[in-house]
Amino acid sequence: MDAGAVALAAVIGVRVKQERQSRGWTLDQLAEAAGVSRRMVVSVEQGAVNPSVGTLLRLSDALGVGLPALVEPPEPTSVKVTRHGEAATLWTGSFGGRGVLVAGTTPPDVVELWDWTLGPGDLHSSEAHAGGTKELVHVIVGSIAIMIADRPVTLDSGDAATFPGDVAHSYANPTPELARFSLAVFEPGVGVGSIRSEASHD
């Protein structure tokens, strides 16, 4: 991991541990709730790994805090400004692509705003998110191919699409040119499930 990734992994580790301990959960309880291994939870909390977006979503959903809360602590004011270059890069592609979480809101209705680039040949696959999740995509440069469950959709520069994020989906750049798009993810009712989970551990 480069210096930026190391620093981000450390921030995520501290946040995950804080949220877990505030609930009185053991490592095993969080691992079970998130559907990941205990070893992964330990590695994340120690900042020893740069977890995938999928793993971060599983952990944030289990903790009921939303993905943005794991990247940085909530601000005490109602305005949060993220300057250019300060946002968290949570995915890097094999051919130069990046998924950057530039802004987000707090539960219960979490909205994430992403800045994505896909190099020629890059592919990002995502498992189904929590029920009711919606994704909105707007292509700024180039062309991308989205697979939503079994339905393919091609978007060119200026095109946009809205689709359910609670099914498996992927983003790909099948062209020889760089592609860039904005992605908004809406996940309603984050934290409702974690209340039930906490009750089950009492």
Contacts in CASP RR format, 6 or more apart in sequence:
PFRMAT RR
TARGET T0000
AUTHOR 0000-0000-0000
METHOD contacts of the structure
MODEL  1
MDAGAVALAAVIGVRVKQERQSRGWTLDQLAEAAGVSRRMVVSVEQGAVN
PSVGTLLRLSDALGVGLPALVEPPEPTSVKVTRHGEAATLWTGSFGGRGV
LVAGTTPPDVVELWDWTLGPGDLHSSEAHAGGTKELVHVIVGSIAIMIAD
RPVTLDSGDAATFPGDVAHSYANPTPELARFSLAVFEPGVGVGSIRSEAS
HD
1 9 0 8 1.000
1 50 0 8 1.000
5 50 0 8 1.000
5 89 0 8 1.000
6 47 0 8 1.000
8 50 0 8 1.000
8 71 0 8 1.000
8 88 0 8 1.000
8 89 0 8 1.000
8 90 0 8 1.000
9 44 0 8 1.000
9 47 0 8 1.000
9 48 0 8 1.000
9 49 0 8 1.000
9 50 0 8 1.000
9 51 0 8 1.000
10 47 0 8 1.000
11 71 0 8 1.000
11 72 0 8 1.000
12 44 0 8 1.000
12 47 0 8 1.000
12 51 0 8 1.000
12 56 0 8 1.000
12 70 0 8 1.000
12 71 0 8 1.000
13 44 0 8 1.000
13 45 0 8 1.000
13 46 0 8 1.000
13 47 0 8 1.000
15 69 0 8 1.000
15 70 0 8 1.000
15 71 0 8 1.000
15 72 0 8 1.000
15 73 0 8 1.000
16 30 0 8 1.000
16 41 0 8 1.000
16 44 0 8 1.000
16 45 0 8 1.000
16 59 0 8 1.000
16 63 0 8 1.000
16 70 0 8 1.000
17 45 0 8 1.000
19 63 0 8 1.000
19 65 0 8 1.000
19 69 0 8 1.000
19 70 0 8 1.000
20 27 0 8 1.000
20 30 0 8 1.000
20 41 0 8 1.000
20 45 0 8 1.000
20 63 0 8 1.000
23 63 0 8 1.000
23 194 0 8 1.000
23 198 0 8 1.000
24 201 0 8 1.000
25 33 0 8 1.000
25 198 0 8 1.000
25 201 0 8 1.000
27 38 0 8 1.000
27 41 0 8 1.000
27 42 0 8 1.000
27 45 0 8 1.000
28 38 0 8 1.000
29 201 0 8 1.000
30 41 0 8 1.000
30 59 0 8 1.000
30 62 0 8 1.000
30 63 0 8 1.000
31 37 0 8 1.000
31 38 0 8 1.000
31 40 0 8 1.000
31 41 0 8 1.000
33 62 0 8 1.000
33 63 0 8 1.000
33 194 0 8 1.000
33 197 0 8 1.000
34 41 0 8 1.000
34 55 0 8 1.000
34 58 0 8 1.000
34 59 0 8 1.000
34 61 0 8 1.000
34 62 0 8 1.000
34 63 0 8 1.000
35 58 0 8 1.000
35 62 0 8 1.000
36 55 0 8 1.000
36 58 0 8 1.000
36 59 0 8 1.000
40 49 0 8 1.000
40 51 0 8 1.000
40 55 0 8 1.000
41 59 0 8 1.000
43 49 0 8 1.000
43 51 0 8 1.000
44 51 0 8 1.000
44 55 0 8 1.000
44 59 0 8 1.000
51 59 0 8 1.000
52 91 0 8 1.000
53 67 0 8 1.000
53 90 0 8 1.000
53 91 0 8 1.000
53 126 0 8 1.000
54 126 0 8 1.000
54 127 0 8 1.000
56 67 0 8 1.000
56 70 0 8 1.000
56 90 0 8 1.000
57 67 0 8 1.000
57 129 0 8 1.000
59 70 0 8 1.000
60 66 0 8 1.000
60 67 0 8 1.000
60 69 0 8 1.000
60 70 0 8 1.000
60 190 0 8 1.000
61 130 0 8 1.000
61 190 0 8 1.000
61 194 0 8 1.000
62 194 0 8 1.000
62 197 0 8 1.000
63 191 0 8 1.000
63 194 0 8 1.000
64 107 0 8 1.000
64 190 0 8 1.000
64 191 0 8 1.000
64 193 0 8 1.000
64 194 0 8 1.000
65 106 0 8 1.000
65 107 0 8 1.000
65 190 0 8 1.000
65 191 0 8 1.000
66 106 0 8 1.000
66 107 0 8 1.000
66 110 0 8 1.000
66 187 0 8 1.000
66 190 0 8 1.000
66 191 0 8 1.000
67 101 0 8 1.000
67 110 0 8 1.000
67 112 0 8 1.000
68 101 0 8 1.000
68 103 0 8 1.000
68 104 0 8 1.000
68 105 0 8 1.000
68 106 0 8 1.000
68 110 0 8 1.000
68 112 0 8 1.000
69 106 0 8 1.000
69 107 0 8 1.000
71 88 0 8 1.000
71 90 0 8 1.000
71 101 0 8 1.000
72 88 0 8 1.000
74 106 0 8 1.000
80 103 0 8 1.000
80 104 0 8 1.000
82 102 0 8 1.000
82 103 0 8 1.000
87 100 0 8 1.000
87 101 0 8 1.000
87 102 0 8 1.000
87 103 0 8 1.000
87 115 0 8 1.000
88 100 0 8 1.000
88 101 0 8 1.000
89 98 0 8 1.000
89 99 0 8 1.000
89 100 0 8 1.000
90 99 0 8 1.000
90 100 0 8 1.000
90 101 0 8 1.000
91 97 0 8 1.000
91 98 0 8 1.000
91 99 0 8 1.000
91 124 0 8 1.000
92 98 0 8 1.000
92 99 0 8 1.000
93 118 0 8 1.000
93 119 0 8 1.000
93 122 0 8 1.000
93 124 0 8 1.000
94 121 0 8 1.000
94 122 0 8 1.000
95 118 0 8 1.000
95 119 0 8 1.000
95 120 0 8 1.000
95 121 0 8 1.000
95 122 0 8 1.000
95 173 0 8 1.000
96 117 0 8 1.000
96 119 0 8 1.000
96 122 0 8 1.000
97 116 0 8 1.000
97 117 0 8 1.000
97 118 0 8 1.000
97 119 0 8 1.000
97 122 0 8 1.000
98 115 0 8 1.000
98 116 0 8 1.000
98 117 0 8 1.000
99 114 0 8 1.000
99 115 0 8 1.000
99 116 0 8 1.000
99 117 0 8 1.000
99 124 0 8 1.000
100 114 0 8 1.000
100 115 0 8 1.000
100 116 0 8 1.000
101 112 0 8 1.000
101 113 0 8 1.000
101 114 0 8 1.000
102 113 0 8 1.000
102 114 0 8 1.000
102 115 0 8 1.000
103 112 0 8 1.000
103 113 0 8 1.000
104 110 0 8 1.000
104 111 0 8 1.000
104 112 0 8 1.000
104 113 0 8 1.000
105 111 0 8 1.000
107 189 0 8 1.000
107 190 0 8 1.000
107 191 0 8 1.000
108 188 0 8 1.000
108 189 0 8 1.000
108 190 0 8 1.000
108 191 0 8 1.000
108 192 0 8 1.000
109 186 0 8 1.000
109 187 0 8 1.000
109 188 0 8 1.000
109 189 0 8 1.000
109 190 0 8 1.000
110 185 0 8 1.000
110 186 0 8 1.000
110 187 0 8 1.000
110 188 0 8 1.000
110 189 0 8 1.000
110 190 0 8 1.000
111 184 0 8 1.000
111 185 0 8 1.000
111 186 0 8 1.000
111 187 0 8 1.000
112 183 0 8 1.000
112 184 0 8 1.000
112 185 0 8 1.000
112 187 0 8 1.000
113 182 0 8 1.000
113 183 0 8 1.000
113 184 0 8 1.000
114 182 0 8 1.000
114 183 0 8 1.000
114 184 0 8 1.000
114 185 0 8 1.000
115 180 0 8 1.000
115 182 0 8 1.000
115 183 0 8 1.000
116 124 0 8 1.000
116 171 0 8 1.000
116 180 0 8 1.000
116 181 0 8 1.000
116 182 0 8 1.000
116 183 0 8 1.000
117 178 0 8 1.000
117 179 0 8 1.000
117 180 0 8 1.000
118 124 0 8 1.000
118 144 0 8 1.000
118 171 0 8 1.000
118 172 0 8 1.000
118 173 0 8 1.000
118 178 0 8 1.000
118 179 0 8 1.000
118 180 0 8 1.000
118 181 0 8 1.000
119 173 0 8 1.000
119 178 0 8 1.000
119 179 0 8 1.000
120 173 0 8 1.000
120 175 0 8 1.000
120 176 0 8 1.000
120 177 0 8 1.000
120 178 0 8 1.000
121 172 0 8 1.000
121 173 0 8 1.000
121 174 0 8 1.000
122 172 0 8 1.000
122 173 0 8 1.000
123 170 0 8 1.000
123 171 0 8 1.000
123 172 0 8 1.000
123 173 0 8 1.000
124 170 0 8 1.000
124 171 0 8 1.000
124 172 0 8 1.000
125 168 0 8 1.000
125 169 0 8 1.000
125 170 0 8 1.000
126 165 0 8 1.000
126 168 0 8 1.000
126 169 0 8 1.000
126 170 0 8 1.000
126 171 0 8 1.000
127 168 0 8 1.000
128 165 0 8 1.000
128 166 0 8 1.000
128 167 0 8 1.000
128 168 0 8 1.000
128 169 0 8 1.000
129 165 0 8 1.000
129 166 0 8 1.000
129 185 0 8 1.000
129 187 0 8 1.000
130 166 0 8 1.000
130 187 0 8 1.000
130 190 0 8 1.000
131 166 0 8 1.000
132 164 0 8 1.000
132 165 0 8 1.000
132 166 0 8 1.000
132 187 0 8 1.000
132 188 0 8 1.000
133 164 0 8 1.000
133 165 0 8 1.000
133 166 0 8 1.000
133 185 0 8 1.000
133 186 0 8 1.000
133 187 0 8 1.000
133 188 0 8 1.000
134 162 0 8 1.000
134 163 0 8 1.000
134 164 0 8 1.000
134 165 0 8 1.000
134 185 0 8 1.000
134 186 0 8 1.000
135 162 0 8 1.000
135 163 0 8 1.000
135 164 0 8 1.000
135 165 0 8 1.000
135 169 0 8 1.000
135 183 0 8 1.000
135 184 0 8 1.000
135 185 0 8 1.000
135 186 0 8 1.000
136 160 0 8 1.000
136 161 0 8 1.000
136 162 0 8 1.000
136 183 0 8 1.000
136 184 0 8 1.000
136 185 0 8 1.000
136 186 0 8 1.000
137 144 0 8 1.000
137 146 0 8 1.000
137 155 0 8 1.000
137 160 0 8 1.000
137 161 0 8 1.000
137 162 0 8 1.000
137 163 0 8 1.000
137 171 0 8 1.000
137 181 0 8 1.000
137 182 0 8 1.000
137 183 0 8 1.000
138 158 0 8 1.000
138 159 0 8 1.000
138 160 0 8 1.000
138 181 0 8 1.000
138 182 0 8 1.000
139 155 0 8 1.000
139 156 0 8 1.000
139 157 0 8 1.000
139 158 0 8 1.000
139 159 0 8 1.000
139 160 0 8 1.000
139 179 0 8 1.000
139 180 0 8 1.000
139 181 0 8 1.000
140 157 0 8 1.000
140 158 0 8 1.000
140 180 0 8 1.000
140 181 0 8 1.000
140 182 0 8 1.000
141 157 0 8 1.000
141 178 0 8 1.000
141 179 0 8 1.000
141 180 0 8 1.000
141 181 0 8 1.000
142 156 0 8 1.000
142 157 0 8 1.000
142 173 0 8 1.000
142 175 0 8 1.000
142 177 0 8 1.000
142 178 0 8 1.000
142 179 0 8 1.000
142 180 0 8 1.000
143 154 0 8 1.000
143 155 0 8 1.000
143 156 0 8 1.000
143 157 0 8 1.000
143 173 0 8 1.000
143 174 0 8 1.000
143 175 0 8 1.000
143 177 0 8 1.000
143 179 0 8 1.000
144 154 0 8 1.000
144 155 0 8 1.000
144 171 0 8 1.000
144 172 0 8 1.000
144 173 0 8 1.000
144 179 0 8 1.000
144 181 0 8 1.000
145 152 0 8 1.000
145 153 0 8 1.000
145 154 0 8 1.000
145 155 0 8 1.000
145 171 0 8 1.000
145 172 0 8 1.000
145 173 0 8 1.000
145 174 0 8 1.000
146 152 0 8 1.000
146 153 0 8 1.000
146 154 0 8 1.000
146 155 0 8 1.000
146 161 0 8 1.000
146 163 0 8 1.000
146 169 0 8 1.000
146 170 0 8 1.000
146 171 0 8 1.000
146 172 0 8 1.000
147 153 0 8 1.000
147 169 0 8 1.000
147 170 0 8 1.000
147 172 0 8 1.000
148 163 0 8 1.000
148 164 0 8 1.000
148 165 0 8 1.000
148 167 0 8 1.000
148 169 0 8 1.000
149 167 0 8 1.000
149 168 0 8 1.000
149 169 0 8 1.000
153 161 0 8 1.000
153 163 0 8 1.000
155 161 0 8 1.000
155 181 0 8 1.000
163 169 0 8 1.000
165 185 0 8 1.000
171 181 0 8 1.000
173 179 0 8 1.000
END
